[in-house]
Amino acid sequence: MPAVVDVPLNTSLADLDEALRTLLRRELESHGFEGVEIAFDAPASDWSAKLTAPTVNLFLYDLRENLAQSDAGPRDVRVNGANLSAPPPMRLEVTYAVTAWTKAVEDEHRLLSQVLAILFSHTSLPADLLAGRLASASRLRTIETEVGRPKEEKADFWTSIGGRYKASIDYAVRVEVESGLMFTRGPDVRSQTMRLELDGVRRTMEELQRFGGVVRDANGEPVADAWVALPDLGKMTSSDREGRFIFDGVRSGDHRVEARTRTGEAASGVATVPGGGVDLELGGSRRRSASKRG
């Protein structure tokens, strides 16, 4: 398959920093912690000596692939109307060492306690913080977070950055990095005929069909986890991550197909079986049955 390389623009780490800055500032201010600076510098001694205001530091000290959640196989994507196959995204775990810096140790502990409460309360970043460039750079609809144990001995950490030992919180954020490598592929095989031989007084043959399609939103993007039904046959399935669904064991003919999401968006269409399947568009008037393919 011919390869296409189109490296995407990705500023997700810088955009993630800005999202965390916004989250901490607004949550701290709502609890009376005004004028707190949010920094991402290495908390070395020469840096801390220049501080003039209470500061929360989020130092990105670890970046590694999250193998436990990585996808194994390629996935299908549509680019400019063409069907392409792309490697699964790289799932990364980004870890910050979070510290608080004030003149009085009591204030420092108070500030660190409030930061811990904020980070622990948000198991994913709020949707409004993902509306800008971060949403396009990382295709997770929600970016998962976790307040966890450090990945290394913190005494060695402070020695390596040239700072004095302080209590710190480890804050892990899981993001995705999309590959710019894609392969062209042939058209989808969306129908299949299965022939069943039935033994009886007279030997007969019955053909059952497999067919499928894709659920998309009004912008043409695939919709995952939509319920898809053949109401006249009592069959139901759901769409996968790429919006695809498949029905097995369907007799030839025209069949109503209906899709609905958990938020109530719906679409319907008619699939001619055997044929090329049916695509459903949520919230739109377009109902498209694909042309017949083998």
Buried (B, 14 or more C-beta within 10 A) or exposed (E): EEEBEEEEEBEBBEBBBBBBBBBBBEBBEEEEBEEBBBBBEBBBEEBBEEBEEBBBBBBBBBEEEBEEEEEEEBBBBBEEEEEBBBBBBBBBBBBBBBBBBBEEEEBBEBBBEBBBEBBEEBEBBBEEBBEEBBBBBBEBEEBBBBBEEBBEEBEEBBEEBEBEEBEBBBBBBBBBBBBEBBEEBEEBEBBBEEEEEEEEEEEEEEEBBBBBBBBBBEEEEBBBEBBBBBEEEEBEBEBBEBBBBBBEEBEBEEBBBBBBBEEEBEBBBEBBBBBBBBBBBBEBEEBBBBEEEE
